[in-house]
Amino acid sequence: MVDNPTRHIDEDDSIYAAEIVPPEGDTYGAKYHVDLVRASVDDYGLGREQRLTVGQYGSWMEAEEHLHEVEDGLAEKGLAALGEDVQRLREQPFEEEVFYMTAVYPPDVEDSDRAAANLLAVGETSISTARLAAGERDSVEAVVERVDVAFAENGREGGLAAARQEADLNGTPPATPLFAPDDGAVRHVDGGGTAHWFAVVERDVRENALDANAYELRYFRSLEMEDGSQRSDSYPVMPLPDDDPGSAWPLRGLEMYLRKGDVYMAQQFAHDVADAYGQGFPEPLELPALDPRPEYYFGYGVGPSNSPSLEAVKTWMDGAERRFDTLTVGEYGMYDEAAVDERELEQVMDEKGIEAVMNLAEHMAVAGGYLDPQRDDPRIFFEDDAPPDMFMTERQRELNLPSYGLGAVSANGDSFLDVVKSWGEASYERLVIPQPDWETAQANADVAGEMVEAGRLQDAMRLVELAGIEAGIIDPERDDPRLFTQGPPDPFTTIRQAELAQETEIAVNDGFDTEEFDVEPPGYPALYREFAEAAEREREANADLEGAGWFEATFAKSETELLQPVNDTVNYAVVVQEADPWTVELAVEKYWKEPGGYVGVDSLTLHTYDPDTGREQAEQEREALLEVYDERGLEAMMHKAELTAMQNDWLDGDRADPRLFKQGPPDRFETLAQRLEGEVNPYWNTDGESVPLPEPQDYVYRVEFDNVGGMDFVPREAAEHPYWRMETLPVSDPDGEPLGHAMHMVVYPNVEHDPERVGTPAMAEDEPFRLLEMAHFETTEAADKFGKEFNGYLMPGLLEGPELAEEVARLEGLPVAWKTLEGDDLTAYQNLTLTLTRDPADWHPYNPNAERDARIEVEGLYTDPIQQFTRLDEDEDEPKVEPVSLDFDL
């Protein structure tokens, strides 16, 4: 449908217009139809349509050109521009077939002596009801019997006449259509929850002081928001002398569109009428949205490199103007490739919502280089005067939302509860709370950590606050009630904040028990004070030391063994420690000096073990890591640790941040993820999946590591399920005259097809491939149509693309010969300039009706029950059978 359809309203209130009807289904050779449409309301109050096809075309653009010609004629000359087509249109059958039936309600049941007789008009999309009579059941059933007899003996018109007579006899006002609505205005509620209706109302005298008409036909909209509030607006359609709906001649047509659910056509019709009467009714696309929130969808465009692109689109109403902002998600060789990603994104939107799909689009845009991952403005749509987005981006989370980490650390023989709040790129605030022993520190860190993981951040931070109060480093009566004084606001309330607000009850477990916190400072055990004082003295004594000297002094009494030699800035250790009473863990830890002489710690768990049976294994694996360190250095050891953590699901192979440690100064090594960043799939399946890496040679490799972290490249085996695609190449005869296009199956033997992956997998520019010529076509449109039908026959795991391609080649009489390209042909193919040469004698364009034509030649013309539809050419009166769809005999 075009933006501003032209329509003509005849003297009998019929509405004439033209429409483009797209092809139905994927039938080969189907056409776009241009139809003349006549909409009217019958004598009984039912809306109806008649259609006449006046043209059919192979493309939308051709059909649209014809549509404009028809509409221009309607606008200039009215029905005279349609010529004989007007009478032919009036003679067409009505689009929706309706049959009638009578019904008595309620049904015949005991103790029910009253009922109502109804006539039902049953159509394809709706059922309309007319009340004929109501009263004693016997008299009502007699009415139904008389109407049924009239339908049986006199047909449709006779039955409807009898029904109208019965309705008139039983109190229906004279001349009222049988199916006239008796509940006021027709209302339509669209998919967004907005109600639309038209009604005759009294005019505002102040706005229309010079107009003698006291009433008007008006268009209304209403939307109930999520908070229960109502948003509504209305627009004038035409002035009226009285409040009789019968004087509003467009009302029946407007309500007919609403009954069909065609809000756009109702609005456009109302706009045209209002414009004729000098009323202010905006164009349908300029009507401001009742819901001011933006909407999001995905569409096609042209990317920064002038290639077909997939765009994330944000649209909103700015007054009466609809505005847009876009984000390029990716660029493609053709729009068909973009459609794969589009379907994936739309599925995520349907299943997981706006935030999930926009985060995925953000990730794709960053991966494609269309969005800076380190941008200062964390949004993905950048129009400054647009309404705020209804989701949080990944970058906003990185910059704005604080995160909290809890752990236990040991220094100088003392143990501490280590609590870190971090935000932005490298900002953090740390609380180091002395603990009486290592077991207590570990237990408190574990309990608080479990609370955070369970979404009970406030309970975890209140536990930390209590530990700090007991250790004497947090004042329970402090003026500043916060736990952290730097960075963005914390999303929890401290005990002190609750006390100041006289809210001292907090949940202490998963149930509903509560505990009253004493507002008086608790008594602190002397032992805790001694621990805290000793740790403070030790820290102050070492605070002035610098470089390796500070590390050696700080860890002199600790059980943690730093890797030697000690570095001046950052150091590491491999530890086996109790994560809780039931778990022993192997971890690598990073240490650095914080301001004031505090110890900064970050840790990565590599594996966990049962404390009774697994400690020996943990120690052996620790020794293996240290052996790698002794023989190959820090980076090799950290590579092995990285792989171990990924194998045991302690490190995400698909993480966006390739570092092992996210806190503290820069590390003294480069991770495997950092080394392979930008390569194909830098995080491999550590159970043995091969990794495609671009290589300058014709060999394909996978990366493997030996038991001491050494990296090696070995030839990669052929893929079990190779990636494939279809490609159309132009074909000419030996004299250079074009013959058409040849459809090829292109298979990459060493690239594994990943059904979970969206779009074309990454591969080297010189990735080996082979081709199979499978069918010939006169146009690329025919080839594309064939490709869609081809995909419909695939059965993953049973019938894959390459197998089906061989069968198609046999059916088309082509040799089943897989080929590779070399030399100039390969170069031309890579540069998208390859044209194949074929002898015209060997050129056989695909004919979807080949089998049918052969049978007709032998058996004569026959009627195919599958082909139940015909088309009519403009210059011909005889119908022609449309081609059937692809039918493989496999």
N, C-alpha and C positions, 0 to 999 in steps of 0.2 A: 504494500500500500504506500502511495506517495504521501508527502507531508500534508498537502492541501487538496484533497480530492474535490473535484467539481461535481455537483449534483443539480438536477433539475426537478422541481416540484410541479407536477401537473395539476390540472384543475380538479381532478378527482382525489387529490392529496397523495397520489402515488409518487414515489421518489425514484428517479432514474439516475444511475451512476455507472461508472466503468471500473473494473478491477482486474488485476493480474492474478491469475491462479497458478502457483508453482506446480511443477510435476509432483505426482504422488508416488512415493516409493522410489526405488532405484532402477526402474525399468529402462532398459537400454533404448535410447532414442526418444524418450518422453519429452514433451514440449511444454513451454510456458503458454498458457491460454490467456487471451484478453477477452473478458466476458462483459456484456451489457447486463446490468442488474436492475430489476424493477421490484421495489419493496412496497407493499401495501398492506392494508388491514381489511379482512373480509367483513361481510355483513354481520358476522357473529362475534366480532371482536378479536379474531386471531390474526397475528402477524404472519406474513408469508412472503416468499421471494420467488421470482422467475429469473432464469438466466438464459442467455444466448451467447455462444462462443462466436466471436467475429474475427478471430485471428489466433494463430499458434506459431511459436517461434522457438528456435533452438537456444536462445540466450535471453537473459533478463533485459539486457539493454535494448534488443530489438523489440521485445514486448513493451517495454516502457515507452519507446518512441511512438508506437501505435497508440498506446494509452493516452499520451499527451495530445495526439491528433484528435482522438474522440472527445477528450475533455475540453479542448479549445473550441471544438465545434459546438458542444453543449453550452459553453459559456457565451458564445457569440450568437448562435441561431436557435438554441433550445432543441426541442425534439426534431425540428426540421433538418438538423444536421445529420440525423441518424437515418433518414430516408426510409426505405422499406423495412429496415431492421426494427423500427418501432413496432410495426404490426406483427412481425415475426416474433418479437419478444413477448408481446401480449398474448400470443397464441401458445407460448411454451408452457409445459406443465409446471405446477408449483414445486419448488425445490424440496420441501419437506412434506412427505406423504402423511396424512393424518387419518386415523380411523376412530370411530366413535363407539362408545359402549355405555350402557346405563348401569347404574349401581344403586342399591338401597343401603343406607347406613343409619343406625347400626344394623348388622345382620340379624336374621331372625333368631332371637334368643328368648328364653322364658322370661316372663315378667317385663317384657319390653313391648308396649303397644303403640309407641310413637317412633317415627322414622322420617327420613328425608330421601327424596328421589334426586339423583344427580346424573348429569350427562358428562362423560369424560371424553376430552379430545386428546388422544394419545399420539404424540409425534416422536421423532427420533431423539430429540433432546429435551422434551418437556411434556408435562401433562397439565392441561387446563381443565377446570371444573366449572360447571354451570348448575346452579340450584334450580330444579324444576318445580318442586313442591315439597311441603313439609306438613305433617299431621298424623292422623291415624294410619297405622301400618297398612290396613286394607286399602284405603283410598290411595295411599302412596304407591303401593304395588300395582294398583290399577293404572296409574299414570305411566309407570314404567312399561307395563304390558302394551298400552296403546302406542307409546313411542317406538317400542321394539317392532310392533307390527308395521308401523309406518316406514321404518327403515327397511324392513324385509320386503314390503310390497312396492314401495315407491322410490327406493334408493336413497342416496345421501341427501339430496335436496328435500325430498319428501319427509325424511326423518327429521332433518333440522327444522323444517317448517312446523311439524307437529310438536317438536320440543319447544319451539318458541311460543306456540299457541298455549301449551300447557303452562309455561312459565308466566305468560300474560294473565292467564286465568287464575293463577295462584299468587298474584300480588306483585310481580315484577313491573316496574314502571314501563308504560308504552314506549316503543322505539328504542329501548335499551338493548344493546347487543347481548346475546346469550352469555358470552365469556368476558363481559366487561368486568374489570376488577371491582370488588366491593369493599376493599380495605384502604381506599385512599391512593396516595401516590405509589408508583412502582419504585422500589428501592433495589439497588444492586450494590453488593459489598464485594470489592475487589480483593485480590490476593494479599494486599497490604493492610486490609482491615478498614479501608475508607468506604463509607456509605455514600452513594450518589443518588439523587432524585430531583425531580422537577415538580414544582407546585405553583398554584395561583395564590398570590398573597397581596395584601394591601400595600400600596406604595408609600414611601416616605414623602410626605407632603413638602417637607422642607427642601428636599433635594429636587423635587419636581413641581415647583410652585406654578410654573407656566404651562404645565401639561394637564389637560382636562381628564385624562384617564386616571382613575383612582386605584386601579389594580395592575398587576403585571405578572407575567410568567417568569419564574426565577429558577435558577439552577443552584442546588445546595450540595455541599460536601461536609462530612463530619467524620472525625477520627478520634477514637478513645486511646489515650496514651497509656504507657505501662503503669504510670502512677495514678491512674484513674481519672485524670483530667481530660477535658474535651477540647478538641481544636476543630473549628469549623469556619467555613466561609460560604459566600453565595454571590452570584452574578446575575444581572438582569438579562432576559432573553427578548421579551417584547412587551409593550404596554397593552393593557386591556381596559375596556370600558366598565366591566363588571367582574364579579367573582365566579362566573359560570365557566367551568373548564371547557365547555363546548366551544367557547369563543376563541380558545387558544388552539388554532388549527395545527401547529407543529407538535402538540403534546403527544398525540398518538404515535407519530413517527419517532419522537425522542424516546418514549417509553418502550417502543418496540426494540430499539437498539439496546436499552438497558436490560430488557428481558433476555436478549441474546448475549449479554455480557460484553458488548462492544462499547466500552466507555469512550474510547477515542472518537468513534464515529458519532456518538451522541454529543460529545463536546464540540466536534467540528460542525455538526449540523446546527447546534445552538449558536455557535459563533457566527455562522453564515446568516442565520435569521436575525440575530442581534445587530449585525453589521448593517443589514437592510433597514432596520428600524432605528439606527443611530444609537444603539446601546453599547456600553463599554463591556465587552466580553472578550478576554484575551484569546489568542491562538492556543490550541490545546497544549502544545509543547511549552508555552510561556506561562501556563498556570502555575503559581507558586506552590511548592509542596507543603502540605499540612504538617508533615513530619520534617523538621529542619535538619535532621541528621543526614550525613552524606550516605550515598550508596556506592557499592563497589562491584566491578565486574571485570572480565578479561576480554580483550578484543585484539584485532590485528592492526598493524601499522607499518611504518617504515622506520627502521632503526638508525642509529648514528652513522652506520656504515652504508646507508642506502640499501639495506637488504630487508627482506620481509621480517617483521618482528612480531613478537607477542607482547602486549602491553597490559599492565595492571592499570585500571581506570578508576578514578574517584570522581563522582559527579554530585553536584549539589545545586540547590536553587539559591540564587542571589537576587532577591526580590522577584521580578518576573523573568529573570534571565537564568537559563541553565548553564552552568559552567563545568569545566572539566580540568583534571590534572592527571598526568600519566607517568608511569614508571616503566621503562624498558626492562622486561624480564629476560629476553634472549633474542638473538637473531638467527635466521635459518636460511637454508638454500631455497626453500619454497614454503608456501603457507601450509601445505599438507603436513610438513614436519612440525610446524608450530601447533597444529591441531592436536597432536599427541600430548604435548605439555599442557595445552589448554584444557583438555578433558581431565587430565590428572589434577590440575588446580581446581577445577570446578567440582570434582569429586571430593577433594579435601574441604572445600567450602561447604558443601552439602552435609558432610559427615562431621566435621570438627569446628566449623564456624569461621568467622572473619579473621580473628587473630591468628589462628593456625595457618590459614592459607596465605595471609599477608606476610607472616614470618617465613613461609616457604618461598614466596615470591622474592622477599628480601634476600634470602640466601642464594637464590638463583641469580639475582641481579648482581650480587657481590661476586659470585663465582665467574660471571661473564664479564666483569670489569665495568659494569654500568653504574655501580654504586660503590662509593668509597667506604670500606669497612671501618676506617679510622676517622670518619667525618665528625665534625664538631656538632653539626645539626643532626640529631639522631632520627629525624623523620625520614619517610620514604616518599612522601608527597610534600612539595616545598612551597606551594602557593601560600603567601603570608596571610591573605584575607579570607582563606577558606575556613570552614568550620573544623574544629579539632577532630582527629581521627578517633574511631571507636575501638582502637586496639593499641597495644604497646609493641614497639619494634624491638628486635633483638639488641640494636644499638642503644636504645633507651634503657634497656635492662642493664647493659654493661656500664652505662654512665651514671644512671640515676638511682638505681635500687641498691641499697646496701646488702651485703651478704655477710654471714656470720660463720666463723669456724671455731671449733673447740677441740682442744687436745691437752695432753699431759706432757710436760717437759721436765728434764732433770739437768741441773747445773750445780757444779761444786758439791755434789753429793746431796743436794736438796731437790725437792720435787715441787712443781708448780702446776696450777691449772692455767692454761694459756687460752685466752679468748681474744679473737681478732674480728673487728668489724672492717670490711673493705668496701670500697666504692670507686667508681671511675676507672681510670687506667692503672694507677699505681698508688692510690690513696688508701690509708688504713689507720686505724687506731687500735691499740693493743692494751689488754688488761692481763697482767701476770699476777696470779693470786697464789701465795705460798700455801702448801699443803703439808700435813704432818708426816706423810710418807708417800712412796710411789704408788702403793695400792690404792690409797684414798684419792690421789690425783687422777689415776686411771679410772676409778669407779665414778667419780664425779663427772669427768669428761665424757664417759660412756653414757651415763644417764642423761646428761644434758644434750648430748648428740642425738640420742634416740628421740628425745622430745622434739628437737628441731626437725628431724626427718619425718616425724609424725604430724608436723604442722603446728606444734605447740611451742612456738618461738617464745611467747611471753613467759610460759612456765619455765623454759630453759634459762632465760635471762634472769628471772627472779631467783632461781637456784644459784646462778653465778653471783647475784647480788648478796644472797645470804652467805655464800662462801667468802666473799670479800669482807662482809661485816665481821664474820667470825675470825678472819685473819687479821683484822684491824687495819685494813687498807682502804675501806669504804666507810665513811661516816654515816651512821643511820639517821642522823638529824641534819644532814647537809642541806644548805639552802638551794643548791642546784640539784633537783631530784633525778636528773638523768644519769644513766649508766655510762653512756658515751657522750662526749661533749663536742665532737667534731663530725663533719660530714653531714649527709642528708638526715632528716628526722627519722628516728627509729619507729618501726611499726609495732611497738609494744609499750605497755605502761609498767614502770618500775614500782616496787613496793613503796618507795618514798613518794612517788607521784600519787599513788593510791591513798597513802596516809594523808597527804596534803589535801586531797579531795574527799577525805573521810570515807574512802572506799578501801577497806582493809581485808576484804575476803577475796581469796584467790583459790583457784582449783589446784589441789596438790596431787591428784591422780586422775585416772581416766574416768572415774565415776563422778558423782555429784557431791562428794564430801568436800567440805571447806574447812579452813583453819583460820582462826583469828590471829593475826600477827601483833605481837606486843609492840606498842608504839614507844616503849621505853627501850633504851639501848640494852642488848643482852649482856650477860656476863661473859667475858672472853676467857677461855682456859689459858693459863699461864704458859702452857706448852706451845700453843699457837703463837703467842706473842714472842716467845723465844725463837721459834723458827723464823718468824717474819723479821725479827731484829737481826738475827744472824745472817739471813739471806741479804738483808739490806746492807749490812756492814761489808759483806763480801763483794756485793755489787759495787758499792762506793769505792772500795779499795782498788778494784780492777778497772774502774771507769776511765781513769786517766791513761791506761795502757792503750797502745795502738797496734794494728796489724796482727801478725801471727802471735805476738806476745800476749795480746788480750785473749785470743782463742785458747792458748796453752794454759793461761792462768785460770780462765773460766771453767775449762773442762778438766782441770788437774785432778779434782776429786770425783769426777763423774765416771760412771760405768761406760759411758758412750766413748767409743774409740774413733777419733777423727781419722779420715784417710790421710796418710802421710805422703809427701811433706805438707805441712799446714800452710794454707794460703793466707795472704794478708786481708782479703775481702770476704770471701765466701768459702765455706768448707762443707764436706759431706761425710756421711757415715752410713754403713749398712748395719741394721740392727735387727735382732730378734727379741721381741718384747711381748708382754701380755696386753692384749687389747682389752680384755675383760676376764673374769674368772674362768670363762669357758673357751677362750680363744687365744692362740698364740699367733702373732703375725710377723711376717718378714717384710721389712720396709727399707726404703732409702730415704734419708733425711738431709735437709739442707739447713745450714746455720749461718747467721750473720749478726753483726753488732748493731743493736738499736740505739738511738740517742739515750744518754743516761747510763749506758753500760748494760742495758737489758739484752737478753738473748732472743734473737729472731729465729723462728723455727717454721719450716714447712716440711710436710711428710707425704710420701706416696706409698701406699700399701701394695705389695707385689703378690702376696699369697697369705692365706690363713690356714691354721692347722689346729688339730685337737691337742690340748696341752698335755694329755697323758701319752699319746702315741705319736704325735707329730713333731715334737720339739727337736728330736735328733735330725729328722729330715730338713727342718727349717735351718738348723745350723749347717748342714751339709750344703744347702743351696746358698747360704750366706758365704761359706768358704769358696764355693764355685765363682760367685761374683767377685770376691776379693782376688781370686786367682786371675780372673780376666783383667782386673785393675793392675795387678802386678806385671802381667805380661804385655798388655796392650794399651793400658792407660785409662783415664777417667771416661772419655767419650765412648769407648768400646763397652765398658762396664755399664754405662747408662743406657746404651742401646739394648743390651741384653735385659736390663731391668725393665725397659719400656716394653719389650716383647713379652716378658713374663707377666707384667701387669695387664697387658691386653689379653693374653691367653686366659688369665684367670678373672676377667671381667672387672678388674679394678681400674681400668683405663679405657675410655671410649675411643675406638679406632676412628670414629667419624667426628671427633671433637673439632670445634672451630679453632681453638687455641692449641697450637702444636707443642707448647712447652710442657715439661713435666712438673715444674714448680711455678706457681703463679704469684708467689710473694717473694719479697726480698730483692736484692740487687741482681743484675743479669747473671745468668749461669755461665760456668766456664766450659760449657760443651754445647754442641748442636745436636738436638734430638733427631731421630730418624724422620719424624714427621716434618721437621724443619728442613732437613737435607733433601727430602723428596717433595717438598712443597711445590706445587705447580705441575708435577708429573701426573701420570694417569694413576688414579686410585692409590695414593701414598700409604693408605692403611690396608694392608693385605690381610686375608684370612689366615691366621697363624696355624690353622689346622692343615694347610697345604694348598689352598687355592692359588693358582698362578697369577702373577701380576703383569699386565701388559705395560711395557715401558718402551717409549719411542727409541729406536736404535737406528744408527745411520746405515747398517748393513741390512741384508735381506733376511737375517735370522731374527727370530722373536725369542725374547728371554724372559725368565722369571728370576726374582731375587731370592736367595737363600742365605741363611746365617749358620755358621758352624757353632760348636758348643762353647766357643770363647768369644762370640760376638763378631767374628769376621764375616764380611759380606762377599758373596760370590754371585755370578750370573751364569745360569745354565739355560740351554735351549728349552723353549716352551713347547709342550705337546699341543697337538691340534685340539680345538675346542670340541667338547662333547655335543653341544648344541650351538653351532656357529651362528653368528649374527648375519642376517640377510636383509635385503631391501629390494624393491623393484625400481627400475630406471628405464626411461624412454629415450631412445637415441634416434636422431634424424637419419633418413635413408635416401640416397639418390641412385639413379641408374648410372652406367658407365659414362654417359654424356654429361653428367652433372645435373640432370633434371630431377627435381624432387619426386620421390615415390610416396613418402609418408613417414611413419615412425615405427620402430621395432621395440617391443616391450622385452626387457631383459630381466632375468633374475640375477642379482649380484650377491655373492656369498663371500664372507671373510672367514676362511677356515680356522684362523688362529684367534679370533675374537669371540669370546663366549657371549651368547645371548642371555641377558639378565632380565627376566620378566618383571622384576621390581624396578628396573631403571626406566626413567622417563626420557624419551628422545634418543638421539643417536649417540652411541657410546663414544668416548674419546679414543682416538687411535692415531697412529703415526701417519704422516702424509703418504709414506710409501708402503703402507700396510698391504700385504699380498691379498689379491682377490681373484675370483673367477666368475665368468658370465655364461649364462645360457639364454640364447635367443628363443623366445617362447611364443610370440604372436606378432602379427603385423596389423597396423591400423592406419587409416587415412588421416586422422587428426589426433592431436594430443588429448582433446576432450573425450574422444572415444576410448583412448587408452586409459585415461583416468577413470572413466566409468567402469571399464573392465577391471581395473585394479581394485576398486571397491567391491565388486562382485567376487573377485578372486579371494579377497580376505574373508568374505563371508563363509567360504567353504573350509577354512582351516579348522583343525581340531588339535590344539596343543597336546603333544605327547603321542598323538595317533597319526595325524596328517599335518606335516610341517610345510612351510612355503617351498623349499627346494624340491621336495617330493612331488607336490602338486604341480610345480612348474614343469617338471619332466612329463607328467601326464598331459598337461596342456599342449606342450610342444608336439607330442605324439598325435594328439587330436587335430592339431593344426597342420600336420604333415611336415613338420620341421625336424631336422636331425637333432637327436638328444646328445649334443656335443658341448661339453663345458670347455670354455676357452679362457686364455689369459692374454692380456695385452702387453706388448713390448715396443720398445723403440719409439718411433714417431706417433704410433697409435696411442701408446700409453701417455705420452706427453700431451697429445691433443685431448685425450680423455680427462686428464687432470686439469687442463685449462678450459674444460667445458666447450671445446671446439670440434670434437670428433664427429664426423659424419660417415656412416657406413655406406658401402657401395654394393648393390645387389642387381642381378640380372632381372629385368622385368618378368621374364618367364618364371622366375622363382618367387615372385612377389604375389602373395595371396592375402589381401586384407581380411581381417577377421569378420565373419558373417554369423551373427547370433542365431539366424534362422536357417543355417545350412541344412540341418537335418529335415526341417519342415519343408524347405523348397525341394529337396530331393524326393520326399514322399509325394508331394503334389505332382511332381513331374512323372512319377511312376503310377500313382493311384488316382490322380485328379484332385480337385479342390475338395476339402473336407472341413468340417466344423470342429474346431479345437475348443473344448469346454474351458480350457485354462484362459483362453483369450476372449474375455467377455467385455472388452472395452474397445472403442474405435475412436478415430479422430476424423475430422472433416476439414480438408483443405479449403482455403478461401475460394479458389477458382474451380473447385470440383464439387459435385453434389453427391458423388458416391463415397460411402465410408470406406476407410482403409484400415486393415488390421495393423495394430502397432507391433513392433518386434517384441518377442518374448525375452525374458532375462536369460542369462547364461545358464546352461544345463550341462554339467559334466556327467558323463557316464563312467564312473570310476569303479 
